């Protein structure tokens, strides 16, 4: 049994370390205090790899986070939010206790991306990416991803 544990130890380590990958980058020269209003990039939402009900949920979750930070929705926004996913099917096969039997687990995983685009300059001023595991409750996974990405948005920039 110990040999089996040590055999799977690298796999466990790699999968745990990949699950916690959230990366944020932003333009350090941008004054984020100038932004008050937002809207969504419709073409980006249309191409989002998710059913309509999940798209609506994702938009609501992002709106909720941004509204709680003091931003408001507008038809003439200061910034545009674009989201997209890079998802793929994952199949894990594990040996069973009986010879020639295998346990197969199927799930969907990948990355969830969010970009903030300045409307005036038409430049991406903030971008974030986080890992998504949709093997359980998809709605909770998307909600956690959105909360993780927007936890430190807007970034505190040092004025020169």
N, C-alpha and C positions, 0 to 999 in steps of 0.2 A: 504494500500500500504506500509506503514511503517513497518507493521508486516512482510510482505513478504521480505522487504529489510533486516531486522534484522535476519530473518530465513536463508537467503542465505549469510549473512556476514561471518560466519566461513568458508563456502565453498569457497568464493571469496578469503579470506585471505590465506587459505591453498593452493589453486591453484596458486596464485601469488607467494607465497614463494617457491613453488616447481619448478616454472619456472626459477628461478634465480639461481639454484644450479649448480655451477661449482666448481669442486674440483681438485686441482693439488697437487701432492706429488712427491718428488724427493729425490735421495740419496744426502745428504748434504756433503758427502765426495768425491763426483765426481767432477772433474775439467772439466766443460763443454766447456772450451776454447780449449780443445784438439780435439774436434769434428769439422771436416771440411766437410765431405761428408756423404751422406745418400742414402738409397735405401728402398724399400718397402718389407714387408714380404709377399711373393706371396701366401702362404697357407692361411694366414689370410685374404687377399683380396678375395681369392676364396670363403671363407666361410662368407663373409660379406653379411648380409641380405638386399640386394638392387639389383635392375636391373643393367645390364651391363652398361647402359648409366650413371646411377648415380654413379657406382663404378669409372668410368673414370673421372667423374666430381670431385668426392671426392679426388682422387689421384692428379688431376690437381690443385685443391684448396690448398691441403697440400703442394705440390711442390712449388706453387707460394709463399706461406707464408715462407717456408724454404729458397727458393732462395732469397727472399727479405731480409732475415736476414744474407745473406752471405754464406750459405751452398751451396754445389753443389751435383748433382746426380752422382753416381758412381757405377760401377759394383764391386768395392772393397771398400765398405763404412766403415766409422767409426762407424755408428749406423744404426740400422734398425727401420723403423716405422711400427707399427702394429695398425690397427684400427678394431673395431668391434662395433656392435650395440646390444641393448637390447630393441626391439620395441614391442609394443602390440597395439591392437585396443582399442579405447576408444569410448564409447557410452554415450552421455549425453542426458537425457530426462528432459524436462522442461514442466510445465503445461502451457496450452494455455488459452486464454481468454474464450473459449467456454468449457462448461463442457464435460468431457470425451475425450477431444482432448489433444494431447501432441505434442510438437516439439522435434524431434530427430535429434541430431547432431552426426555424426560419424567422427572420426579422428584417426590418428596413432600418438603415442607418445612414448617416452622412453628415453634412454640414449645413448650417443655417447661416445665411449672410444678410447683413443689413448695411446699407449705405445711406449717408446723409449728404445731400447735394445742396449747395448754396444756389439759390435761384438767380441771384444777380450775376455771379461769376460763372455759373454752370460748371462748378468744380466740386468733386467729392472732397468734403472737408473732414469727414469722419467715416470710418468703416470698421465693422466688427464681424467676427465669425465665431461660431461655437458648434460643438458636436451635438448631434441629435440621435437618440436611440428610440425608434418608434416601435419597439417590441411590446410595449405596454400601452398605457393610455396616451394616445397621440396628442390630445389636447393639453394634458399636463406637461408633456415633453416640450411642446411648443411654448407654453407659458413659462416654463423654467428657462428655456433658451432666451426668450425675450427679456425676462427679468435680469438674467445674467448679463446680457449685452448692454442693457440700458442702466445697469446699477450705478455706473459712474458717469453717466451722460447728463448734462454736458460736462466736458472736462474743464477743470479749472486752469485756465491759461494765465501765465504771468504777464501782466501788462508792462511794456517797455517804456 
